[in-house]
Amino acid sequence: MIELYTAPTPNGHKASCTLEALEFDYNTHFVNIGEGEQKKPEFLAINPNGRIPAIIDRDLGDLPIFESGAIMIHLAEKAGRLLPADAKGRAKVIQWLMFQMGGVGPMMGQANVFFRYFPEKLQPAIDRYQNESRRLFEVLDTRLGQNEWLADDYSIADIANWCWVRTYKWSGVSIDGLDNLQRWLNTMREQPGMQKGLEVPFSIDNLLNDEKAQKEFTQNADKLLQK
């Protein structure tokens, strides 16, 4: 059994979508990051970095694992799916997973901060992170013009990148003209477990169309910027 500690963010969805795709039994524990629950001692005992998601693997002596990419690798290895066992196939998946971890996630995250959350609109910073996010999207688009998936086959690399790229509107980044990326985004949404994974711990898909929800979300995010 897996215990999942999470919130409805792209990194949180990376863990829940992977759990759903691999058909694991798991319990969900909502961590209210707007109220700072990720900084409380009981959560820091699981993840000393105070970030979601984190898991506890009950099958391995209550092993805590943090960092979304590490969680995905652990779960894929545990299930024997979505991460090839052979060195060549594994390397291809890992490189695209790290592409998300080191590029797509941080750049879109900073775009969110300056485009959505900062009270001052620092246009050079907004441009910097939106433009870099768009450049990374173009890298993905080029790769997806060569292959249906980011690695040889569908893998945790696709799940990781999709959980972030699908939120492009929130980051204010255009996907116009990126036909291969758009095809992949639509295909990913139909993969088993993806829709259900996005509903963990609860759905926020109405965020872009609900002004009240946007305001509340932004206020909570603003609290985090002060910590």
C-alpha positions in Angstrom: 0.0 0.0 0.0 1.2 3.5 -0.8 0.4 6.6 1.3 0.3 9.7 -1.0 0.7 13.1 0.5 -0.2 15.7 -2.1 -2.0 18.8 -3.3 -3.6 19.6 -6.7 -0.5 20.9 -8.5 1.4 19.7 -11.5 4.0 18.0 -9.3 1.2 16.5 -7.2 -0.5 15.2 -10.3 2.7 13.6 -11.5 2.5 11.2 -8.5 -1.3 10.6 -8.6 -1.4 10.1 -12.4 1.4 7.6 -12.1 -0.3 5.7 -9.3 -3.5 5.6 -11.3 -1.7 4.5 -14.5 0.1 1.7 -12.7 -3.2 0.7 -10.9 -1.7 0.9 -7.4 -3.8 0.8 -4.3 -3.1 4.0 -2.3 -4.5 6.3 0.3 -4.6 10.1 -0.3 -3.6 12.6 2.3 -4.3 16.2 1.3 -1.6 18.6 2.3 -2.9 22.2 2.5 0.0 24.1 1.2 -1.9 27.4 1.5 -2.0 26.9 5.2 1.6 25.8 5.4 0.9 22.2 6.4 3.9 21.1 4.3 6.1 22.9 6.9 4.7 21.1 9.9 7.0 18.6 11.7 4.8 15.6 10.8 5.2 16.3 7.1 8.9 17.3 7.4 9.5 13.8 8.9 8.5 12.5 5.4 10.0 15.2 3.3 12.6 17.4 5.0 12.4 19.8 2.1 8.8 20.6 2.9 7.3 20.1 -0.6 4.6 18.0 -2.0 4.3 15.3 -3.2 5.7 12.6 -1.0 4.8 9.0 -0.4 5.3 6.3 2.2 5.7 2.8 0.8 4.2 0.5 3.4 5.5 -2.6 1.6 9.1 -1.5 2.2 9.0 -0.9 5.9 7.2 2.4 5.7 9.8 3.9 3.4 9.3 7.7 2.8 10.2 9.0 -0.7 10.1 12.6 -1.8 10.7 14.5 -5.1 8.1 13.8 -7.7 10.6 12.3 -10.2 12.0 10.0 -7.6 8.5 8.9 -6.7 7.7 8.2 -10.4 10.8 6.1 -10.9 10.2 4.2 -7.7 6.6 3.4 -8.7 7.5 2.4 -12.2 10.3 0.1 -11.0 7.9 -1.4 -8.4 5.3 -2.1 -11.0 7.7 -3.1 -13.8 5.9 -0.8 -16.2 6.4 2.6 -17.9 10.2 2.5 -17.4 12.1 0.0 -19.5 14.5 -2.4 -17.8 17.1 -2.3 -20.5 19.8 0.3 -20.2 19.1 2.0 -23.6 15.4 2.3 -23.1 15.7 3.4 -19.5 18.2 6.1 -20.5 15.8 7.5 -23.0 13.0 7.8 -20.5 15.2 9.2 -17.8 16.5 12.0 -20.0 13.0 13.2 -20.9 12.0 12.9 -17.3 14.9 15.1 -16.3 14.0 17.5 -19.1 10.8 18.1 -17.2 12.4 18.2 -13.8 15.1 20.6 -14.7 13.5 22.6 -17.5 9.7 22.5 -18.0 8.7 22.5 -14.4 11.0 25.2 -13.1 10.5 27.5 -16.0 6.7 27.2 -16.0 6.7 27.5 -12.2 8.6 30.8 -12.4 6.3 32.0 -15.2 3.4 31.3 -12.9 5.0 33.3 -10.1 5.7 36.4 -12.2 2.6 36.2 -14.5 0.0 35.1 -11.9 1.1 35.7 -8.3 3.5 38.6 -7.9 1.5 41.8 -7.1 4.0 43.8 -9.2 4.0 42.9 -12.9 7.7 42.7 -13.7 7.4 42.4 -17.5 11.1 41.4 -18.2 10.8 38.5 -15.7 7.4 37.5 -17.2 8.9 37.5 -20.7 12.0 35.6 -19.6 10.1 32.6 -18.2 7.3 32.6 -20.7 9.7 32.7 -23.6 11.9 29.9 -22.1 8.8 27.8 -21.5 7.8 28.3 -25.1 11.3 27.3 -26.2 11.0 24.1 -24.2 7.6 23.4 -25.7 9.2 23.7 -29.2 11.8 21.1 -28.2 9.0 18.8 -27.2 7.1 19.5 -30.4 10.2 18.6 -32.5 10.7 15.3 -30.6 7.0 14.5 -30.9 7.2 15.1 -34.6 9.7 12.2 -34.7 8.0 9.8 -32.4 4.5 9.3 -30.9 6.0 9.4 -27.4 8.9 11.2 -25.8 10.9 8.0 -25.4 10.5 4.9 -27.6 7.2 4.0 -25.9 4.7 5.6 -23.5 6.4 6.1 -20.2 6.6 8.1 -17.0 8.4 10.8 -19.0 5.2 11.5 -20.9 3.2 11.6 -17.7 5.7 14.0 -16.0 5.8 16.5 -18.9 2.1 16.3 -19.6 1.2 17.2 -16.0 3.0 20.5 -16.5 2.5 21.3 -20.2 -1.3 20.8 -19.9 -1.3 23.9 -17.6 0.2 26.2 -20.3 -2.8 28.7 -20.1 -2.1 29.3 -16.4 1.5 30.1 -17.3 0.4 32.4 -20.1 2.4 30.4 -22.7 1.0 29.8 -26.2 1.1 26.4 -27.9 -0.1 27.9 -31.3 1.6 26.2 -34.2 2.9 23.3 -32.1 0.8 20.7 -33.8 2.7 17.7 -32.6 2.5 18.9 -29.0 -1.2 19.5 -29.3 -1.7 16.0 -30.7 0.2 14.5 -27.8 -1.7 16.6 -25.2 -4.9 15.2 -26.5 -3.6 11.7 -26.7 -2.3 11.9 -23.2 -5.6 12.9 -21.7 -7.1 9.7 -23.0 -4.5 7.4 -21.4 -5.7 5.2 -18.6 -5.6 6.9 -15.2 -4.8 10.4 -16.4 -8.2 11.9 -15.9 -8.7 10.2 -12.5 -5.2 11.2 -11.4 -6.1 14.9 -12.1 -8.9 14.6 -9.6 -6.5 13.8 -6.7 -6.9 15.1 -4.1 -9.7 17.1 -5.8 -10.3 18.6 -9.2 -9.3 22.1 -10.0 -10.0 21.9 -13.8 -12.5 24.8 -13.5 -9.7 27.1 -12.3 -9.2 29.0 -15.6 -12.9 29.6 -16.1 -13.9 30.5 -12.5 -12.8 34.0 -11.4 -13.6 33.4 -7.8 -11.6 30.2 -7.8 -8.7 32.0 -9.5 -8.7 34.7 -6.9 -8.7 32.3 -4.0 -6.0 30.2 -5.6 -3.8 33.3 -6.3 -4.3 34.5 -2.7 -3.1 31.1 -1.4 -0.1 31.2 -3.7 0.7 34.7 -2.5 0.9 33.4 1.0 3.5 30.8 -0.1 5.6 33.5 -1.7 6.1 35.1 1.7 7.5 31.8 3.2 
